[in-house]
Amino acid sequence: MKRVENLRSQMKIDGIEAFLITNPYNLRYLTGFTGTTGLALITLDNAYFITDFRYTEQAVAQCKGYQIEKNIGPILNKAGEIVESAAVKNLAFEESHLTFDKFVVLETLLEQELIPVSGMIEELREVKDADEIAITKQACQIADQAFEHILTYIKPGLTEIEVANELDFFMRSKGASGVSFTTIVASGLRSAMPHGVASDKVIEQGDFITIDFGCYYNGYVSDMTRTISLGEPSEKLKEIYQIVLGAQERVLEAAKPGMTGIELDAVARDYITEHGYGEAFGHSTGHGIGLEIHEGPNVSKVADKAFVPGNIITNEPGIYLPGIGGVRIEDDMLITENGMERLTHSPKELIIL
């Protein structure tokens, strides 16, 4: 229940007496519940998990430290009953997740002050504990194994979607519950598309191929990108590959606690700009990962939060040249007390198949 106690500490600071949790990622983080129907109600003294008869047995097994409450009618009505019996003065809710019609239901049910809250639990999630780090490392290991496998699979004549499917199926065979996001396989001129989701384009000899993929393992994600060449690439593509690699390695060397996302982003961005390709690097250098593929903290031109030990972030600079091709190289890394630990270990020197 340490995560609940951390939330209660913040609730006390903000004068919140009860908190209704409805975001499924935050529910999993605070309760361990992996079902699809339920909500949590946390007061300064008690923690309740509400679900219907389909999930009560699962909730008993997963939601340790919670009082399990079964709702017969609407789930918010049951939450309202508990709030009234708890004799609290106010109730916080997740304003970015609770729909307006459900807010109206709460407003009708309760006399207590309703307090909209955004980001409180998400900020707690940014600092991973030992269990979360271990799970994420396993998710990264599966991605590394998948990349090693796909190098033996890719050949001229395959479509991008065939390569993506092979990656996805392989990661599941290694224990992944699913993919972190729709796998990107962008070959040839399509490699200049940062989010070139796999298409029916046929991969040809001479193509640069950018592969961005990851998996879910026990609720946590991995996220890795490698760019490879099927046959000898052009000198221009070799040039931008080395520049992106140089930028990416410099971020790994620089990352440490106390550094802001702005400062770390500048390490990659300034290097690429110095080599004449600043305008071809249009996205941020990285983002946090965890229960979601995109969460805080970020590595961008506007991310002024300082990193702390326990943050897990991506490092993914890129250069994209329409009509020529593109390169992105991405690792996941853990911010440690003294710097960073790289969690993805696949080779990054240009691989020519």
ABEGO torsion letter per residue (X at the ends): XAAAAAAAAAAAAAGBABBBBABAAAAAAAAGBABABEBBBBBAABBBBBBBAAAAAAAAAABBGBBBBBBABBAAAAAAAAAAAAGBABBBBBAAABBAAAAAAAAAABABBBBBBBGAAAAAAABBBAAAAAAAAAAAAAAAAAAAAAAAABBBGBBAAAAAAAAAAAAAAAGBAEBABBBBBBBEAAAABABBBBBABBBBBGBBBBBBBBBBBGGBBBBBBBBBBBEBBBAAAAAAAAAAAAAAAAAAAABBBGBBAAAAAAAAAAAAAAAGAAAABABBABBBBEABABBOBBBBAABABBBBBGBBBBBBBBBBBBGAEBBBBBBBBBBBAAEBBBABABBABBBBX
